[in-house]
Amino acid sequence: MNPGTTYIKTDKGRAEVTERSGSLNPLQRRVLIMVDGKKTANELGAFVRVGELDGALAYLEHKALIVSTDYVAPLLAPAAPGFAASAATERPRPATSQDEFKKVRREATDYLFERLGKSGAPIYVAIEHCENPNELRKLLRGIEIVVGQLLDAKAAQEFARHFGTLLL
């Protein structure tokens, strides 16, 4: 699959979103909902775990819920392994730029240090070892659980939501 490929929902796909037949698993349904004719496969990848997108798109195409628009957006090469390729006209963002990613990684560490102090040292080390957005996204769920145990569920959800959004 080309990461610049865009997809649209078919009439059958739009009906599936509305009627919820139950034939799709949660991942496939989420991808189907996100398909809008504008987002590239590269952009859709930010909403799923690493390695899950190709199978979901293939299934949705096989079931005639989506079709390719035959438009392939020109994308720049990824900044490094684990980073998304950016559109030629797109501003750098944490998912596409190593420098922007490092800023978000530092911001996450600072945010947690303010709330956890020295007791969060293992978390800070784990965050600093993340080399790309995919690694940090994987780590966010674990951090959310620990923050929920040390602080409260609301603070944990706010942390995961804020930093997860920055990494899209």
Backbone bond lengths (Angstrom), bond angles and torsions (degrees), N, CA, C in turn:
res aa  C-N    CA-C-N  psi(-1)  N-CA   C-N-CA  omega(-1)  CA-C   N-CA-C  phi
1 M - - - 1.445 - - 1.534 108.80 -
2 N 1.306 115.18 135.68 1.459 120.68 177.62 1.534 108.40 -82.51
3 P 1.335 118.97 128.73 1.469 120.61 -177.81 1.524 113.90 -64.55
4 G 1.326 118.42 -16.56 1.453 120.94 178.93 1.524 113.81 -89.35
5 T 1.331 117.43 -2.13 1.459 121.55 -178.14 1.527 111.04 -68.21
6 T 1.329 115.90 138.97 1.468 121.14 174.80 1.530 108.53 -111.57
7 Y 1.323 115.39 151.83 1.462 122.33 -178.65 1.523 109.66 -128.18
8 I 1.335 115.26 154.70 1.467 121.18 172.68 1.523 108.27 -127.82
9 K 1.318 115.76 155.93 1.459 121.03 175.56 1.527 108.89 -76.95
10 T 1.313 115.99 142.87 1.460 121.02 171.67 1.529 107.45 -84.93
11 D 1.325 116.79 175.35 1.465 119.32 175.19 1.529 110.02 -58.68
12 K 1.328 115.47 -39.53 1.467 120.31 178.28 1.536 110.16 -63.43
13 G 1.331 117.57 -38.61 1.457 121.98 178.59 1.517 112.15 -66.42
14 R 1.346 116.53 -42.54 1.467 119.65 178.06 1.523 110.37 -64.20
15 A 1.346 116.66 -38.78 1.466 120.24 178.02 1.528 110.39 -64.60
16 E 1.325 117.00 -38.78 1.467 120.91 179.04 1.525 111.31 -62.94
17 V 1.318 117.46 -40.59 1.467 120.82 178.85 1.522 109.42 -62.85
18 T 1.310 116.91 -42.40 1.464 122.02 -177.41 1.524 112.73 -73.13
19 E 1.333 116.25 -45.94 1.470 120.97 -170.71 1.522 114.65 -91.69
20 R 1.313 118.80 -18.76 1.470 122.76 179.27 1.523 112.47 49.58
21 S 1.302 116.99 71.34 1.462 121.45 -177.98 1.517 112.90 -67.20
22 G 1.327 116.99 -19.63 1.454 120.19 -178.64 1.518 113.43 88.57
23 S 1.315 117.38 3.71 1.468 120.49 -178.40 1.530 112.66 -82.24
24 L 1.334 117.69 -9.22 1.462 121.20 -179.08 1.522 110.29 -107.39
25 N 1.319 115.48 144.96 1.459 117.92 173.27 1.533 107.60 -79.75
26 P 1.318 118.74 169.02 1.471 120.90 -176.37 1.534 113.74 -57.32
27 L 1.313 117.78 -37.72 1.468 121.16 178.92 1.529 110.53 -64.37
28 Q 1.316 116.55 -48.91 1.465 120.72 -179.45 1.532 110.69 -61.88
29 R 1.306 116.56 -40.85 1.468 120.28 178.92 1.533 110.85 -63.91
30 R 1.335 117.34 -43.93 1.463 121.29 179.34 1.528 110.54 -60.46
31 V 1.322 116.73 -44.89 1.464 119.93 179.37 1.528 109.58 -64.26
32 L 1.337 117.32 -43.55 1.465 120.20 178.90 1.526 111.00 -58.54
33 I 1.305 117.46 -43.26 1.463 121.29 179.49 1.526 110.54 -63.23
34 M 1.332 117.53 -38.97 1.463 121.77 -176.55 1.528 113.24 -74.26
35 V 1.337 117.47 -23.40 1.462 120.56 179.66 1.529 108.29 -65.11
36 D 1.346 115.67 123.83 1.466 119.20 -176.62 1.525 113.83 -140.51
37 G 1.315 117.55 6.50 1.459 119.86 -178.89 1.517 113.66 83.04
38 K 1.314 117.25 -5.92 1.469 122.04 -179.98 1.525 111.57 -113.58
39 K 1.326 116.58 -42.70 1.459 120.12 -178.88 1.521 109.76 -72.16
40 T 1.313 115.32 134.68 1.457 120.12 175.30 1.528 108.63 -80.77
41 A 1.316 116.26 166.51 1.461 120.20 175.36 1.525 109.12 -58.13
42 N 1.302 116.46 -36.32 1.465 122.13 177.24 1.532 110.43 -58.01
43 E 1.307 117.53 -45.09 1.468 121.74 -179.58 1.523 111.27 -70.89
44 L 1.326 117.83 -36.84 1.462 120.94 178.10 1.527 110.88 -63.38
45 G 1.322 116.96 -29.53 1.454 121.37 -179.26 1.515 113.84 -60.85
46 A 1.323 117.59 -22.18 1.465 120.97 179.65 1.529 111.89 -71.41
47 F 1.325 117.33 -15.95 1.457 120.63 -175.51 1.523 113.37 -99.52
48 V 1.328 116.94 3.39 1.457 121.33 -179.49 1.525 109.12 -134.52
49 R 1.311 116.55 166.86 1.459 120.70 176.52 1.521 109.70 -71.35
50 V 1.307 114.86 156.51 1.453 121.01 179.65 1.525 109.68 -56.92
51 G 1.326 116.77 130.28 1.455 122.45 176.29 1.516 115.29 89.41
52 E 1.333 118.93 -4.26 1.463 120.92 -177.16 1.528 113.96 -92.91
53 L 1.320 117.90 -21.77 1.457 120.35 -170.72 1.526 113.72 -67.20
54 D 1.324 118.09 -46.87 1.463 120.41 -175.45 1.524 112.00 -56.25
55 G 1.326 116.52 -45.43 1.461 120.61 179.72 1.516 112.49 -64.01
56 A 1.332 116.42 -41.10 1.469 120.06 -179.96 1.525 110.97 -65.73
57 L 1.331 116.65 -45.37 1.469 119.63 178.99 1.521 111.13 -63.74
58 A 1.329 116.84 -41.90 1.464 120.57 179.95 1.532 110.18 -61.72
59 Y 1.324 116.94 -42.31 1.464 120.56 179.46 1.530 110.93 -64.20
60 L 1.333 115.93 -46.32 1.463 119.86 -179.37 1.534 111.38 -62.83
61 E 1.331 116.75 -37.59 1.469 120.15 176.47 1.522 110.73 -67.85
62 H 1.330 116.04 -43.58 1.467 120.77 179.78 1.531 111.40 -59.61
63 K 1.312 116.56 -38.41 1.475 121.36 179.82 1.532 112.44 -84.23
64 A 1.342 116.75 5.03 1.472 123.34 178.12 1.523 112.62 60.77
65 L 1.347 116.41 33.93 1.459 121.29 176.39 1.528 110.90 -91.20
66 I 1.334 116.48 -24.50 1.458 122.23 176.13 1.522 109.10 -137.28
67 V 1.323 115.95 158.31 1.462 121.84 172.61 1.519 108.11 -138.65
68 S 1.309 114.87 153.29 1.459 120.43 176.84 1.524 108.62 -72.42
69 T 1.314 116.51 143.49 1.463 119.96 177.44 1.523 111.04 -81.69
70 D 1.315 117.13 -4.43 1.462 123.95 -175.19 1.516 111.92 67.08
71 Y 1.329 117.15 8.15 1.456 120.81 173.82 1.519 107.49 -99.84
72 V 1.302 116.41 128.85 1.456 121.44 177.24 1.521 106.99 -116.76
73 A 1.322 115.81 113.09 1.469 121.28 -178.34 1.526 109.67 -69.28
74 P 1.325 116.94 138.40 1.462 118.73 176.38 1.537 110.12 -71.94
75 L 1.311 115.97 123.37 1.465 120.79 -179.57 1.519 109.41 -118.06
76 L 1.326 115.13 147.17 1.454 120.32 173.69 1.523 108.13 -78.48
77 A 1.294 116.73 159.76 1.461 120.00 176.56 1.529 109.11 -64.60
78 P 1.339 118.23 146.76 1.465 120.31 177.61 1.528 111.00 -58.10
79 A 1.326 115.78 149.49 1.464 121.21 179.87 1.523 110.97 -63.99
80 A 1.331 116.70 -32.90 1.461 122.87 -179.22 1.533 107.40 -170.20
81 P 1.327 117.92 167.74 1.467 119.18 176.33 1.524 110.82 -56.00
82 G 1.335 116.11 135.99 1.460 121.04 179.93 1.506 114.18 92.03
83 F 1.332 117.63 -7.83 1.461 121.93 176.94 1.525 108.09 -100.44
84 A 1.325 117.08 150.09 1.456 121.56 176.70 1.522 108.99 -80.44
85 A 1.322 115.53 150.31 1.462 119.72 173.06 1.518 107.25 -75.00
86 S 1.318 117.33 141.22 1.460 119.99 -178.44 1.519 110.38 -103.14
87 A 1.317 115.49 155.22 1.459 120.46 174.71 1.524 107.96 -69.06
88 A 1.307 115.62 150.91 1.467 120.15 -176.04 1.524 112.39 -58.41
89 T 1.328 118.08 -29.06 1.468 121.72 -176.54 1.526 113.20 -100.09
90 E 1.313 117.56 2.46 1.458 122.14 -174.64 1.532 112.24 -82.97
91 R 1.330 115.55 140.48 1.471 120.89 173.31 1.521 108.80 -67.86
92 P 1.332 117.63 150.20 1.467 119.71 176.28 1.531 109.95 -61.86
93 R 1.313 115.81 141.08 1.460 121.78 176.77 1.523 107.90 -142.52
94 P 1.331 118.52 166.47 1.460 120.30 -174.26 1.530 114.77 -54.79
95 A 1.321 117.70 -32.19 1.469 120.03 -179.42 1.521 112.68 -76.53
96 T 1.344 117.61 -14.35 1.459 120.23 -175.80 1.520 114.04 -122.09
97 S 1.324 118.17 -10.26 1.460 121.79 -174.49 1.530 110.73 -130.15
98 Q 1.317 116.09 127.86 1.461 119.37 179.11 1.529 111.51 -62.39
99 D 1.321 117.59 -39.91 1.464 120.12 -179.86 1.525 111.41 -64.49
100 E 1.324 116.99 -43.48 1.470 120.57 179.16 1.524 110.43 -66.91
101 F 1.324 116.87 -37.05 1.463 120.79 177.81 1.529 110.63 -62.80
102 K 1.322 116.38 -43.51 1.470 120.28 179.69 1.530 110.98 -61.00
103 K 1.334 116.99 -36.25 1.471 120.54 177.43 1.524 110.48 -63.84
104 V 1.327 117.03 -44.33 1.467 120.87 -179.29 1.530 110.04 -67.41
105 R 1.320 116.17 -40.21 1.471 120.04 178.08 1.526 110.11 -60.31
106 R 1.330 117.42 -43.68 1.465 122.24 178.38 1.532 109.91 -65.79
107 E 1.322 117.22 -42.06 1.469 121.50 179.43 1.532 110.63 -61.38
108 A 1.326 117.25 -40.85 1.467 120.89 178.72 1.526 110.82 -63.80
109 T 1.313 116.08 -43.46 1.462 120.49 178.75 1.530 110.41 -63.01
110 D 1.321 117.15 -46.16 1.469 121.11 179.53 1.531 111.28 -62.00
111 Y 1.326 116.47 -43.28 1.460 122.32 179.57 1.531 110.16 -57.63
112 L 1.334 116.13 -46.84 1.462 119.79 -179.10 1.526 112.00 -70.49
113 F 1.338 116.87 -37.57 1.465 119.99 179.85 1.527 110.83 -60.96
114 E 1.334 116.60 -39.83 1.467 120.54 178.81 1.517 111.36 -61.85
115 R 1.327 117.84 -30.76 1.456 121.10 -175.81 1.531 113.59 -97.60
116 L 1.345 116.56 -30.09 1.454 119.62 -174.57 1.524 114.18 -109.15
117 G 1.331 116.17 -19.37 1.463 119.38 -177.72 1.518 111.27 64.69
118 K 1.320 115.75 -147.75 1.471 120.74 -176.31 1.523 112.80 -68.45
119 S 1.330 117.69 -21.47 1.471 119.81 -178.48 1.536 112.33 -65.30
120 G 1.313 117.16 -17.93 1.459 120.60 -179.92 1.518 114.32 -92.98
121 A 1.329 117.40 11.20 1.469 121.34 -175.80 1.535 113.96 -51.55
122 P 1.339 119.53 -43.94 1.468 118.26 179.21 1.539 112.72 -61.56
123 I 1.318 116.00 -33.31 1.460 119.85 179.16 1.529 109.78 -68.88
124 Y 1.328 116.67 -42.22 1.465 120.18 -179.19 1.525 110.44 -61.75
125 V 1.320 115.86 -40.94 1.465 120.52 179.36 1.528 110.02 -63.72
126 A 1.333 116.31 -43.72 1.466 120.07 179.57 1.526 111.15 -62.38
127 I 1.333 116.87 -41.29 1.466 120.40 178.76 1.520 110.28 -63.40
128 E 1.318 116.80 -45.54 1.466 120.68 -178.41 1.528 112.44 -65.34
129 H 1.331 117.93 -23.40 1.460 121.16 177.77 1.530 112.57 -80.83
130 C 1.318 117.72 -12.27 1.466 120.29 177.64 1.528 108.88 -69.87
131 E 1.314 115.93 125.03 1.461 120.37 -176.46 1.519 113.78 -96.95
132 N 1.336 116.84 -10.96 1.463 119.16 -179.19 1.525 110.11 -155.83
133 P 1.328 116.89 168.64 1.474 120.73 -177.70 1.527 113.81 -58.83
134 N 1.337 117.79 -36.63 1.463 119.80 179.85 1.515 111.07 -61.01
135 E 1.327 117.08 -43.63 1.461 120.30 179.37 1.526 111.24 -64.10
136 L 1.322 116.92 -41.77 1.459 119.37 -179.63 1.526 111.38 -69.22
137 R 1.343 117.64 -37.55 1.466 119.85 176.68 1.516 110.82 -60.86
138 K 1.334 117.40 -40.86 1.470 120.73 177.83 1.517 110.94 -62.12
139 L 1.313 116.62 -38.95 1.467 122.39 -177.58 1.527 112.11 -73.11
140 L 1.323 117.59 -26.90 1.472 120.74 -174.90 1.519 113.13 -57.11
141 R 1.323 118.26 -38.60 1.469 120.27 -178.28 1.529 110.24 -63.51
142 G 1.320 116.91 -43.90 1.459 120.32 177.80 1.518 111.89 -63.90
143 I 1.333 115.91 -41.22 1.466 120.10 178.51 1.522 109.66 -63.70
144 E 1.308 116.64 -40.23 1.468 120.72 179.47 1.529 110.29 -59.04
145 I 1.311 117.34 -41.66 1.464 121.41 179.93 1.529 110.53 -65.00
146 V 1.325 116.82 -46.43 1.468 120.86 -179.03 1.527 111.03 -64.40
147 V 1.333 116.50 -44.89 1.468 119.95 178.78 1.526 110.07 -62.17
148 G 1.324 116.91 -38.34 1.460 120.59 176.90 1.515 112.15 -61.31
149 Q 1.332 116.56 -37.25 1.466 120.80 179.00 1.527 111.84 -74.09
150 L 1.340 116.42 -38.20 1.465 119.71 -177.12 1.524 113.09 -82.65
151 L 1.316 116.96 -33.09 1.467 120.65 -178.38 1.521 108.99 -114.16
152 D 1.319 116.21 -96.86 1.457 120.73 176.17 1.529 109.58 -158.05
153 A 1.312 115.67 165.91 1.462 120.91 -175.50 1.527 112.20 -62.26
154 K 1.320 116.97 -37.67 1.464 120.37 -178.56 1.536 110.74 -63.59
155 A 1.336 117.29 -45.81 1.465 121.11 179.10 1.523 110.26 -62.58
156 A 1.335 116.79 -38.43 1.463 121.17 -179.83 1.529 110.78 -65.32
157 Q 1.318 116.69 -44.64 1.463 120.57 179.63 1.517 111.49 -65.38
158 E 1.326 116.58 -41.29 1.469 120.04 178.68 1.526 110.55 -62.02
159 F 1.332 116.79 -42.68 1.460 120.92 178.79 1.530 110.32 -60.52
160 A 1.326 116.80 -53.04 1.471 120.80 -176.24 1.534 111.00 -63.63
161 R 1.312 116.98 -41.20 1.463 120.17 -179.45 1.544 110.67 -65.14
162 H 1.322 116.01 -46.35 1.473 119.92 -177.36 1.527 110.86 -63.12
163 F 1.323 116.84 -51.92 1.464 119.18 -175.55 1.519 112.39 -76.34
164 G 1.323 117.66 -31.58 1.469 119.68 174.19 1.517 111.32 -62.32
165 T 1.343 116.85 -40.14 1.467 121.54 177.82 1.525 111.14 -65.13
166 L 1.323 117.25 -41.10 1.471 120.37 179.72 1.529 111.90 -61.18
167 L 1.331 116.73 -28.87 1.466 120.69 -175.89 1.515 113.64 -86.81
168 L 1.316 117.87 -1.79 1.477 119.92 -179.97 1.504 111.17 -73.80
